[in-house]
């Protein structure tokens, strides 16, 4: 059994698959801000979805920066206590003895590049606008292999001395103007129900600056 974990800033989704193509079952829940509780919920869900055995492999996406060589978290805005800690501080190795950890937006970019709108293109840029702003660049080599760069583009400075982004501490970064939280703070509206063309034109300016 293969397990995929997407831990976003607001919601966490865990899915199981036997062939890496079709999904057997999905569990969804709000991301718990208490680290110990979140770790327990994730481990329990993984065990439930892979029962009666343990998963053959777990792939997990997290909203933050990691160091794959040292298997440590570099910076997780939603769980600052994990900064500098090993992956095992979040993912119980009894529930996931074999796993791969990566930034959530980077994994989404790879998926889109090979299975979504990026199919047929050699270089795919991807941005995601949610609780935060993330993304990655995926370059294919033509033989099935690929490389990717996912250095949290949402924290690129687009306006010098601009708005403070509380999640990273930067002033004027792309996320400070394009995330859902920033949208609501700037325009006083929820993006999924906003129909004001003037608002969307201004929002597009910020996105274009980031691109």
C-alpha positions in Angstrom: 0.0 0.0 0.0 1.2 3.5 -0.9 0.2 6.5 1.2 0.2 10.2 0.2 0.0 12.9 2.8 -0.6 16.6 1.9 -0.3 18.7 5.1 -1.4 22.2 4.1 -1.6 25.2 6.4 -5.4 24.8 6.8 -6.3 21.2 5.8 -4.5 17.9 5.7 -5.4 15.1 3.2 -4.2 11.5 3.3 -4.8 9.1 0.5 -4.1 5.4 -0.2 -3.2 3.7 -3.4 -2.1 0.2 -4.6 -0.9 1.2 -8.1 0.1 4.9 -7.7 -2.7 5.7 -10.3 -6.0 5.0 -8.6 -7.0 6.3 -5.2 -8.6 3.8 -2.8 -9.6 6.1 0.1 -9.0 9.7 1.2 -9.1 11.1 4.8 -9.5 14.8 5.2 -9.2 16.9 8.4 -8.2 20.4 9.5 -4.5 20.8 10.2 -4.2 20.9 14.0 -1.9 23.7 15.3 -0.8 21.5 18.2 2.2 19.5 16.8 1.8 16.5 19.1 -1.9 16.2 18.2 -1.2 16.6 14.4 1.5 14.0 14.5 -0.9 11.5 16.3 -3.7 12.2 13.8 -1.4 11.7 10.8 0.1 8.5 12.2 -3.3 7.1 13.1 -4.7 7.9 9.6 -1.7 6.3 7.9 -2.2 3.1 9.9 -5.9 3.0 9.2 -5.5 3.4 5.5 -2.7 0.8 5.2 -4.3 -1.8 7.5 -3.8 -4.6 8.1 -0.1 -4.0 7.3 2.2 -1.0 7.2 2.6 1.1 4.1 5.2 0.2 1.6 6.0 3.9 1.0 4.7 7.2 2.3 5.1 10.5 0.3 4.5 13.6 2.4 4.2 17.3 1.4 4.6 20.0 4.0 4.2 23.8 3.8 7.8 24.9 4.4 11.4 24.4 3.5 13.3 21.2 4.1 16.9 19.8 3.8 16.6 16.4 2.1 20.3 15.6 2.6 20.1 15.9 6.4 16.4 14.9 6.6 15.6 18.0 8.7 13.1 20.8 8.5 14.6 24.2 7.7 11.6 26.5 8.2 7.9 25.6 8.8 5.9 28.8 9.5 3.0 26.9 11.0 5.2 24.8 13.3 8.2 26.9 14.2 9.2 24.4 16.9 10.1 22.0 14.0 12.8 24.3 12.6 16.1 22.4 12.6 14.4 19.1 13.8 14.5 15.8 12.0 11.6 14.6 9.9 10.8 12.0 12.5 9.6 14.8 14.8 6.5 15.0 12.6 6.2 11.7 10.9 6.2 8.6 13.1 8.6 6.1 11.6 6.7 3.2 13.0 3.8 4.3 10.8 6.0 5.2 7.9 9.3 3.4 7.9 10.0 4.3 4.2 9.0 7.8 3.3 9.9 10.9 1.1 9.4 14.4 2.4 9.1 17.5 0.2 7.5 20.9 0.0 3.8 20.5 -0.7 3.7 23.0 -3.6 6.7 21.4 -5.2 5.0 18.0 -5.2 1.9 19.6 -6.7 4.1 21.2 -9.4 5.6 17.8 -10.3 2.1 16.2 -10.4 0.8 19.0 -12.6 3.8 18.8 -14.9 3.4 15.1 -15.6 -0.3 14.3 -15.1 -2.1 17.7 -15.5 -2.0 20.8 -17.6 1.8 20.6 -18.0 1.8 17.3 -19.9 3.6 17.7 -23.2 5.7 20.7 -22.1 9.4 20.5 -21.3 9.5 23.3 -18.7 6.5 24.0 -16.3 6.2 26.8 -13.8 3.6 26.3 -11.1 2.2 28.7 -8.5 -0.4 27.8 -5.8 -2.4 30.5 -3.9 -4.0 29.2 -0.7 -3.2 29.7 3.0 0.2 30.7 1.7 1.7 31.2 -1.7 4.0 28.5 -3.1 5.2 26.9 -6.3 8.1 25.4 -8.2 9.7 25.1 -11.6 9.9 21.6 -13.2 12.3 20.9 -16.1 12.0 17.6 -18.0 14.9 16.0 -19.8 12.9 14.2 -22.5 13.7 10.7 -21.3 11.3 10.6 -18.3 13.6 12.2 -15.9 13.3 15.7 -14.5 14.7 18.3 -12.2 12.8 20.8 -10.1 13.5 24.0 -8.1 11.1 24.7 -5.3 12.5 27.5 -3.1 9.3 28.9 -1.8 8.7 31.7 -4.4 6.0 33.1 -2.2 8.7 34.7 -0.1 10.3 36.6 -3.0 10.2 40.3 -2.2 8.1 42.2 -4.8 7.5 45.5 -2.9 10.4 47.0 -0.9 9.3 47.8 2.7 5.8 46.5 1.8 3.3 44.6 4.0 4.5 42.3 6.7 4.0 38.6 6.2 3.6 37.3 9.7 4.3 33.7 8.6 7.8 34.4 7.4 8.6 37.8 8.9 9.4 39.3 5.5 8.1 42.7 4.4 6.7 43.0 0.9 6.9 39.4 -0.2 4.6 37.8 -2.8 2.7 35.9 -0.2 1.9 39.1 1.7 -0.2 40.2 -1.3 -1.5 37.0 -2.9 -2.3 34.4 -0.2 -5.9 33.9 0.9 -5.2 35.6 4.2 -3.6 38.6 2.5 -6.4 38.8 0.0 -9.0 39.1 2.8 -6.8 41.6 4.7 -6.2 43.8 1.6 -9.6 43.8 0.0 -12.0 42.9 2.8 -13.5 40.0 0.8 -13.1 36.3 0.5 -11.6 35.4 -2.8 -13.9 32.6 -3.8 -17.0 34.9 -3.6 -15.4 38.1 -4.7 -16.8 39.4 -8.1 -15.2 42.9 -8.0 -13.2 43.2 -11.2 -11.2 46.1 -9.8 -10.1 43.9 -6.9 -9.0 41.1 -9.3 -7.2 43.6 -11.5 -5.2 44.8 -8.5 -4.6 41.3 -7.3 -3.4 40.3 -10.8 -0.8 43.2 -10.6 0.7 41.6 -7.5 0.8 38.1 -9.2 2.4 39.6 -12.3 5.1 41.2 -10.2 5.9 37.9 -8.6 6.0 36.1 -11.9 
